[in-house]
Amino acid sequence: MKELYIEAKDENLNQVLAFVDEQLEAYDCPMKTQMQVDIAVEEIFVNIAHYAYEPSKGSATIRAEVTEDPLSVSLTFVDNGTPYDPLAKEDPDITLTAEDRQIGGLGIFMVKKSMDDISYEYKDGQNILTIKKNL
């Protein structure tokens, strides 16, 4: 397992993506899959940066673990911010027009649809969100 500990701010997104991509490229991850993972990582990290510690700032830990049977990557995002379960929110009604749809929730909906598994728990004062993608 590899781990990145980083301040949760927008300016660090590229460093987070580079960390994740390094893990994926080591296993010859297909580009389409890497792009799906990158979009999910961006959505989750930016949400932590914008909302977890508001109005102050904090850090995040990103753990990457690749398993080989089946070949998959699990990415775990840990922060000490305000407890928030993004999976508890009802999925947006994507049949509505953009004007009729409520603001928010579309990003985590995309993460849920593009990953093979996603889980959340709040434990020991930490938000722990894990996404898994088969490679």
N, C-alpha and C positions, 0 to 999 in steps of 0.2 A: 504494500500500500504506500502510495506517495501522498504527501500532504503539503498544502500551501497555506500559510497564515498571512493574511493581508488586511490592510485597512479597507473597510467597505466604503469606497468612494468611486464614482464614475471613472475617474482618471486611471484606475487600476484594472479596468475591464480587460484591456488588451493583455495584461500580464496574466490574468486568470485564464483567458482563452488560450494563450500560448502554453500555459501549464497543462491544460486539458488536451490540447492538440498534440502535445509531445507524447502524452500517454497513448492516444489513439494511433498516431503515426507509427509508434513502435510495434503495433500489431497490424500494420497495413490496412487500417480501417478504410472502407470505401468512402469516397468524397461525399456522396449523398448522405451517408450516415453521419459523417463528421459535421456536415452543415446542419443537420437536424440537432445534433448534440450541442453545437455552438449556439444555435438559436435558443435552446432551452437554458443553457448556462448563462447566456446574456440576460434573459428574462429574469431568472432567479437572482443572479448577482445584483443586477440593477435594482430589483425590488428590495433586496437587503440594504443596499446603499441608500435608497431613498426613504425607506419606511421603518426599518428595524429599530433605529436608535433616535428617530426624530424627536426633538429638534437637535440633538447632539449627534456625535459620530461614534463609530465603534469599529470593530474588526469582524472578519469572517474567516473561517477555516474551510478549505475545500479539500476533501479527501478523494483520491481516485484509486479504484481497485479494479484490476482486470482479472476475470476468471476465465478459465479455458474450456469448461465443459458445461454448457455451451460457451463459446467465446462471447464475452459481454463485458461492459464497463459499468461500474456503479460509481456515481459521483454523489458525495454527501456534502451538504452545505450546513455549516454550524454557525450560529450567531447567538449572542447573549442579549439580544434586543427584546422588545415587547413580544410576548407570546402571540403567535399568529399562525393558524393552520390554513394555508391557502387551499387545501383540498376540501375544507368544510363549506366553502362558498359554492352556491349552485352554479352550474355551467351556464354561460350566456345563451340566450336563444338566438342562434345564428341564422334563423329563418327570417328574423326581423331586419329591416333596413338599418343602416348605421344611425340614422336620426332617431329611430324608435327604440334602439337598444340602449340599455343602461351603460354608463361609462365604467370601464374597468372589468377585469376578469378574463379578457380575451387572451392575454399572454399566458396565464397559467393553464387555460383551456388548451392552447396550442401545445404546451409542454405535456399535458396529460395525453393528448392524442398522438404525439410523436414519439413518446418514450414507451418502452415495454412494461415498465413498472415505475410507480412513484409512491412514496410513503412519507408520512410526517409524524413526528412525535415531539413533545415538549418534555424534556427530562433534565433535572438538575439545573434549572434556570437557563436552559438552552433550547432554541428552536433547531430541530434536526430534520432536514429535508433530504431525502435520497431519491435520485432518479437512476434508472437502469435502462441500458440500451444494448440489445443483442447486436453483435458486430457481424 
